[in-house]
Amino acid sequence: MPVYNAATTLPAALDSLTRQTSADWELVAVDDGSTDASGAILDAYAGRDRRLRIVSTPHAGIVAALNTALGVARGQVIARMDADDVCLPDRLERQRRHLEEHPALGLVASRVRFGGDRVAGGGYARHVEWTNQQVTHEQISLARFVESPLAHPSVMFRSDVARRWGGYASGDFPEDYELWLRWLEAGVRMEKLTEPLLVWNDSAARLSRCDPRYADSAFYRVKAGYLARWLARHNAHHPAVLLWGAGRISRRRARHVLDEGVRIRAFIDVDPRKIGRVIHGCPVLDPGALPKAGTAFIVSFVRSRGAREAIEAHLRAAGYRPGVDYILAA
C-alpha cells in the first residue's frame, strides 16, 4: 500500500484489512514522504498489529513506493491496496484460495463497487461498470487495448510473476496499465472473481484525475507498441489493417500504432460525409461494404459512448471474430 497524505481515508482502509477473515497476511505500507498525519496513523496501527510493516521514504511518487513494497514483501502472493479504498472482509481469503486452486493463474482480481457520486463522477462510474464486465482471461486479454481492464487495487498476483517479468515501470504512462500489458504479452493468465471484493473510491485527489500520466493520450502512447506486436502475431494480413473511424480523433489515436509499422488499407465510417472520400491515400468505406470475414483485419479506434458496442455488434453479425478478425482499441 503506497501512502501519501492520505490521513482522511487511511483509517478506513486499514480497518478493512484488520477485519479480514484471513489472519495470515502482512501489510507493507510505504509512507511516501507524507506531510500530514499519515505517518502517525500508520505508526499507531503498527503498534497495535505486528502484521503492519511501515517503510518511510522521501517522496518519490507511486511507482517508487510500489517497487519499494515489492522489494521487501515476503509473501508468495501479493495483493494491492490503496490508502483511499476499502476491502470487503473476505477479499484476501477468497483471492488467495482462488490462486491456490488455479495454479495456471498468475493474477486474480475482483469486481469492484463504485465508491463516489455517480453524477459528478459519471465517467469513472461507467469505467467501473465496463471493467466489471471483463472477468475471464479471454475477456481481459481482448479488452486490454480498450482501457485498463483491471482495477489496480483489486488485484492479487504471485510474487514470482513480478520477479520474472518485472515490477512497475516509470515513465509518462499509467504504471498499472503498462504492467498489465507487459504481463499479458508475456503470457501471464489473469481472471477476475465475479463478486465485488473492494470499494474503489472516486477521490478528488486520485492520480488519474490530476496526473498527466493518466491522460487519454498517455494510454494511447503506451499501448501502441504492445498493440503493434499483438497485431504482428494475430493479424493474418499484417501489417495491413482496416481502421474503423475516419475522423480526426480516431486517426490521432491510431497514429501511435502507425508509427510502429502498422499500415492502413482502408477506413470504415458511418458518417455519410466521409464515405467515398480518400484520406491519406486510403478509401473510406461504408460498414455495409466490409470485405468478407477472413480477408481483412479491422482495428477500431472509435470510443464515443455506445459506438464501440454498435461496431462490435456489426462486426460479429458480419462473421468477424474478436481477436481473429478484429480488435477494439479505444
Disulfide bonds with the S-S distance in Angstrom:
none
